[in-house]
Amino acid sequence: MKLRKILIPVLAIALMYSCGSRRDIVYFQDEPMKEGLSLSQPKELIYKTDDILSITIAAEEPESVRPFNLTVPSNNVNDASRLMGQQILQTYLIDYDGNIDFPVLGKIKVAGLTRPQLTALLTERISIYVNNPIVNVRLVNFTITVIGEVNRPGSFTIQDERITLLEALGLANDLTIYGERKDILVIREVDGEKKFAKVDLRSINAINSPVYYLQQNDVIYVAPNNARVRSSTVNQNNFLILSAIGTVTTIVAVILANTDNN
C-alpha cells in the first residue's frame, strides 16, 4: 500500500511531461460554419511610406508612353538581364512624405491610396499627354515576416499582393508542435503606430478576424506553449530520468494491479 501511495504522484508527474491536450493542438475545433455566415473580406491594399511600386504605362502608340517608362541604368542591371537584352523598368519608392517622383508628372502623393485610386489618378493625368493610356501598378515589396514556433521562420515576399494568415503560416511550413495556437500575434503598423491583434486558430472564427487578410510588413509571432517553456528549463538528462521513471512506474503499476487481482 505504501508503495502505491508513492507511485501515484510519480506517475502523475511522468504523465504531465508525456501527455498533451488535443485542444491545444488541433485547428478549427468549433462546429462547422453555417451556410450564409458572413466571412471577413480582403481589404483593398493601401500604399504606405517605404512601399516600392512598379508602374508601367502602355498605349496604342508605344513611342508616346516612352517618357513615362524609365529604365534602370545599365550599371544597375544584373549580368543575366544584360545577356538576355532585357530592359528593367524603374521602380518608385514612396518617400517619408508619401510621394513618388514620377517622370513628366513630377511629385505625386500616393500614400493612403489604393491601387484603383492610384491607377485612376495616373490615367487622368497622363491622358493630357497620351491617348487612352493603360496604367498598371504593382507593389513589389509586399513582405510579411513569420517568427517564433514555426518550422521555417523568415520574411517572405508576396507576389500577388494578397495573403491570409493561414497562407503565411503555410509559407513558414506550419507551426511546430510547440506553437501556441490560441494566441497567434499579428503586429501591424497603422499610421506610424504599431498595432497588435491576437488570433485563436483553434476557432473557426479565426477567418473572421480583421487581421486574417495580411497587409504589407505585417509580422506574425507564434509563442511557445507550456510544454516548450517547461522543456527549456529541463536538460536532456532530466528527460531521460523522467522517461525512465515513467517506464518503471508503469511496470510497477501493472505488477501491483495483477497482485491485487490475485
RAGI-V234148 format. One record per backbone hydrogen bond with DSSP energy under -1.0 kcal/mol. CO is the residue of the C=O (numbers start at 1). NH is the residue of the N-H. E is the energy in kcal/mol with one decimal. If there is no record, write none. Layout:
CO_NH_E ; CO_NH_E
//
This chain:
1_5_-1.9 ; 2_6_-1.6 ; 3_7_-2.2 ; 4_8_-2.0 ; 6_10_-1.3 ; 7_11_-3.0 ; 8_12_-2.0 ; 9_13_-2.1 ; 10_14_-2.3 ; 11_15_-2.5 ; 12_16_-1.9 ; 13_17_-1.4 ; 14_18_-1.2 ; 15_19_-2.1 ; 22_25_-1.3 ; 22_26_-2.4 ; 34_37_-1.8 ; 47_112_-3.0 ; 48_51_-1.9 ; 51_94_-2.8 ; 52_140_-2.6 ; 53_92_-2.6 ; 54_138_-2.2 ; 56_136_-2.6 ; 58_134_-3.2 ; 61_64_-1.6 ; 62_65_-1.1 ; 65_68_-1.6 ; 66_69_-1.3 ; 70_90_-3.2 ; 73_76_-2.3 ; 74_77_-1.3 ; 78_82_-1.7 ; 79_83_-2.5 ; 80_84_-1.6 ; 81_86_-2.4 ; 88_72_-3.7 ; 92_53_-2.9 ; 94_50_-2.7 ; 95_98_-2.3 ; 98_110_-2.4 ; 98_111_-2.2 ; 99_95_-2.8 ; 100_108_-2.5 ; 102_106_-2.7 ; 103_105_-2.5 ; 106_102_-2.6 ; 108_100_-2.0 ; 110_113_-2.2 ; 113_47_-2.8 ; 114_118_-2.6 ; 115_119_-2.9 ; 116_120_-2.3 ; 117_121_-2.3 ; 118_122_-2.7 ; 119_123_-2.4 ; 120_124_-2.2 ; 121_125_-2.1 ; 122_126_-2.8 ; 123_127_-1.6 ; 126_129_-2.0 ; 126_130_-2.4 ; 134_58_-2.6 ; 136_56_-2.4 ; 138_54_-3.3 ; 141_143_-1.1 ; 142_158_-3.5 ; 143_217_-3.0 ; 144_156_-3.1 ; 145_220_-3.4 ; 146_154_-2.4 ; 147_222_-2.1 ; 148_150_-2.3 ; 149_176_-1.9 ; 154_146_-2.8 ; 156_144_-2.4 ; 163_214_-2.5 ; 164_168_-2.2 ; 165_169_-2.2 ; 166_170_-2.0 ; 167_171_-2.0 ; 168_172_-1.2 ; 169_174_-3.0 ; 170_173_-1.9 ; 172_152_-2.0 ; 174_151_-2.2 ; 176_179_-1.9 ; 178_225_-2.9 ; 181_201_-2.6 ; 184_199_-2.2 ; 185_221_-2.9 ; 186_197_-1.8 ; 187_219_-2.2 ; 188_195_-3.6 ; 190_193_-1.6 ; 193_190_-3.2 ; 195_188_-2.6 ; 197_186_-3.2 ; 199_184_-2.7 ; 200_203_-1.6 ; 201_28_-2.5 ; 202_29_-4.0 ; 203_206_-1.6 ; 204_207_-1.4 ; 205_208_-1.8 ; 206_209_-1.5 ; 209_212_-1.8 ; 212_165_-2.5 ; 215_218_-1.8 ; 218_145_-2.3 ; 219_187_-3.0 ; 220_147_-2.8 ; 221_185_-2.4 ; 222_149_-2.4 ; 223_180_-3.1 ; 225_229_-2.1 ; 226_230_-2.9 ; 227_231_-2.3 ; 228_232_-1.5 ; 230_233_-1.4 ; 231_234_-1.0 ; 235_239_-1.7 ; 236_240_-2.0 ; 237_241_-2.5 ; 238_242_-2.9 ; 239_243_-2.6 ; 240_244_-2.4 ; 241_245_-2.8 ; 242_246_-2.6 ; 243_247_-2.3 ; 244_248_-2.9 ; 245_249_-3.0 ; 246_250_-2.1 ; 247_251_-2.2 ; 248_252_-2.8 ; 249_253_-2.5 ; 250_254_-2.0 ; 251_255_-2.3 ; 252_256_-2.8 ; 253_257_-2.1 ; 254_258_-2.3 ; 255_259_-2.4 ; 256_260_-2.5 ; 257_261_-1.8 ; 258_262_-1.7
//
